[in-house]
Amino acid sequence: MRLRSLLFVPGDRPDRMQKALQAGADAVILDLEDAVAIERKPEAREHVAAFLAVAPRRVRVLVRINALQSAFLAQDLACVAQGSPDAIVLPKAEGALAVLELQERMRQFDLASPILPIATETPSAIFRLGEYATVSGLLAGLTWGAEDLPAAIGAVSAREPDGRFTPPYEMLRSLTLFAAHAAAVAAIETVYPEFRDLNGLTEYVRRASRDGFTGMMAIHPAQVPIINAGFTPAAAQLERARRIVAAFAAQPGVGVVALDGAMLDAPHLRQAQHLLARAGDEDRQSGSGGSK
């Protein structure tokens, strides 16, 4: 499942759902949780069920349900089961047991969609990040959040005045990144809330892609083109990756090769292969396509 950009849409705003499909995002997340006031949740479920029934699946459609502990969970699952979304986004997830519990609850509604946990929204969740590798076959990816946890512990903010994360939340970002890769699933960066600050978003996306995230959630359609561009490898990067793979393929059994005046070893080969995989260029990972 290619997930560079995942655009949130409130479940009670059907007027925005069709527009979201035209935004260019790889996936749309219909939100039944925080974006919807309690009194509007029944209406939101009706709109989400109706949209799932007719939405073209050239764009993946995910649904963020309410948390496992919520009184709304069964109603949410009954709603989304009618349309079999491409994935279920689980807020306030707390490790492998939460994923398994949700899977069991989903079975009651004949729902078999993969699960995308938001893995850092409660204090207890932080100590469960390493568990997701044990349920990786049930996951569509792994992401994190920097809004619920500060509220849960009484912190003033997760960010410095310039928008950077404070050290505790920078740590959570890193832990989620490594937990996702340990589970071999998509590592999804959290949202950039200042949706009018496109220059800031560009830098945020650049940093996320550099660090190893493979996609990002968005809160506004204007963010989608920047996110897609930032998580799409540039032509020059792909060309060099193909040349690295080809250089190793031309010398089987050799641990180090020379290319462009630099000595490259196994980590460089793995980086090149990962880059080609992200670009859908798997046929070249073995070097069979050679360099162009």
Residue pairs with C-beta under 8 A, 6 or more apart in sequence:
1 60
1 86
1 87
1 114
1 140
1 141
1 186
2 26
2 280
3 26
3 27
3 60
3 140
3 141
3 186
3 188
3 214
3 215
4 26
4 214
4 215
4 216
4 227
4 228
4 231
4 232
5 24
5 25
5 26
5 27
5 215
5 216
5 217
5 218
5 223
5 224
5 227
5 228
5 231
6 25
6 26
6 27
6 28
6 29
6 62
6 188
6 215
6 216
6 217
6 218
7 20
7 23
7 25
7 27
7 28
7 29
7 217
7 218
7 219
7 221
7 223
7 224
8 29
8 31
8 35
8 64
8 191
8 217
8 218
8 219
9 16
9 17
9 20
9 28
9 29
9 30
9 31
10 16
10 31
10 35
10 36
10 44
11 30
11 31
11 32
11 35
11 36
11 41
11 44
11 45
11 47
11 48
11 63
12 35
12 36
12 37
12 40
12 41
12 43
12 44
12 47
13 47
14 47
14 50
14 51
17 28
17 30
17 47
17 51
17 55
19 221
20 28
20 221
21 28
21 55
21 56
21 59
23 221
23 224
24 224
24 225
24 228
25 59
25 218
25 221
25 224
25 227
25 228
26 59
26 60
26 215
26 228
27 59
27 60
27 61
27 62
27 86
27 87
28 59
28 60
28 61
28 62
29 62
29 63
29 64
29 89
29 217
30 48
30 51
30 52
30 61
30 62
30 63
30 64
30 85
31 63
31 64
32 41
32 44
32 45
32 48
32 63
32 64
32 65
32 66
32 72
32 76
32 79
33 64
33 65
33 66
33 67
33 91
34 91
36 44
41 66
41 72
41 75
42 75
45 75
45 76
45 79
46 79
48 63
48 79
48 80
48 83
49 79
49 80
49 82
49 83
51 61
51 83
52 61
52 63
52 80
52 82
52 83
52 84
52 85
53 82
53 83
55 61
55 83
57 86
60 86
60 87
61 83
61 85
61 86
62 85
62 86
62 87
62 88
62 89
62 116
62 140
63 76
63 80
63 85
63 88
63 89
64 88
64 89
64 90
64 91
65 72
65 73
65 76
65 77
65 80
65 88
65 89
65 90
65 91
66 72
66 73
66 76
66 91
67 73
67 90
67 91
67 92
68 90
68 92
68 98
68 101
68 102
68 105
69 92
70 76
73 105
74 105
77 105
77 106
77 108
77 109
77 111
78 109
80 88
80 111
80 113
81 106
81 109
81 110
81 111
84 111
84 112
84 113
85 113
86 113
86 114
86 140
87 113
87 114
87 115
87 116
87 140
87 141
88 102
88 106
88 111
88 113
88 114
88 115
88 116
89 115
89 116
89 117
89 118
90 98
90 99
90 102
90 115
90 116
90 117
90 118
91 118
91 121
91 145
91 148
92 118
92 121
92 122
92 125
92 148
93 99
93 117
93 118
93 119
93 121
93 125
94 122
94 124
94 125
94 128
95 125
95 128
95 129
95 131
95 132
96 128
96 131
96 132
96 134
96 135
97 128
97 131
98 117
98 128
99 115
99 117
99 132
99 135
99 138
99 139
100 135
100 138
102 115
103 115
103 138
106 112
106 113
113 140
114 138
114 139
114 140
115 138
115 139
115 140
116 139
116 140
116 141
116 142
116 143
116 188
117 132
117 139
117 142
117 143
118 143
118 144
118 145
119 125
119 128
119 129
119 132
119 142
119 143
119 144
119 176
119 179
120 126
120 129
120 144
120 145
120 146
120 149
120 172
120 175
120 176
121 145
121 147
121 148
121 149
121 152
122 148
122 149
122 152
123 149
123 152
123 153
126 172
126 175
129 175
129 176
129 179
130 179
130 182
132 139
132 142
132 179
132 180
132 182
132 183
132 185
133 179
133 182
133 183
133 184
135 183
136 183
136 184
136 185
139 183
139 185
140 185
140 186
141 180
141 185
141 186
141 187
141 188
141 215
142 176
142 179
142 180
142 183
142 185
142 186
142 187
142 188
143 176
143 187
143 188
143 189
143 190
143 217
144 172
144 173
144 176
144 190
145 190
146 158
146 159
146 165
146 169
146 172
146 173
146 190
147 158
149 155
149 158
149 169
149 172
150 156
150 157
150 158
150 169
155 168
157 166
158 165
158 166
158 168
158 169
159 165
159 166
159 169
160 166
163 194
163 197
163 200
163 204
164 170
165 173
173 189
173 190
176 187
177 187
177 211
177 212
177 213
180 186
180 187
180 188
181 187
181 212
186 214
186 215
187 212
187 213
187 214
187 215
188 213
188 214
188 215
188 216
188 217
189 204
189 205
189 208
189 213
189 215
189 216
189 217
190 216
190 217
191 216
191 217
191 218
191 219
192 200
192 201
192 204
192 205
192 216
192 218
192 219
192 223
193 219
194 200
194 201
195 201
195 219
195 220
195 222
195 223
198 222
198 223
198 226
201 223
201 226
201 227
202 226
202 230
205 216
205 226
205 227
205 229
205 230
205 231
206 230
208 216
208 230
208 231
209 230
209 231
213 231
214 231
214 278
215 227
215 231
216 227
216 230
216 231
218 224
218 227
231 278
232 279
233 241
233 275
233 278
233 279
237 275
238 275
238 276
238 279
238 281
239 291
239 292
240 272
241 271
241 272
241 273
241 275
241 276
241 281
242 272
242 276
242 281
242 284
242 289
242 290
242 291
242 292
243 259
243 291
244 259
244 264
244 268
244 269
244 272
245 269
245 272
245 273
245 276
245 284
245 285
245 286
245 287
246 287
246 289
246 290
246 291
247 257
247 259
247 264
248 254
248 257
248 264
248 269
248 287
249 286
249 287
249 288
249 290
250 287
251 257
255 265
255 266
256 263
256 264
256 265
257 263
257 264
258 264
273 285
276 282
276 284
276 285
277 285
283 289
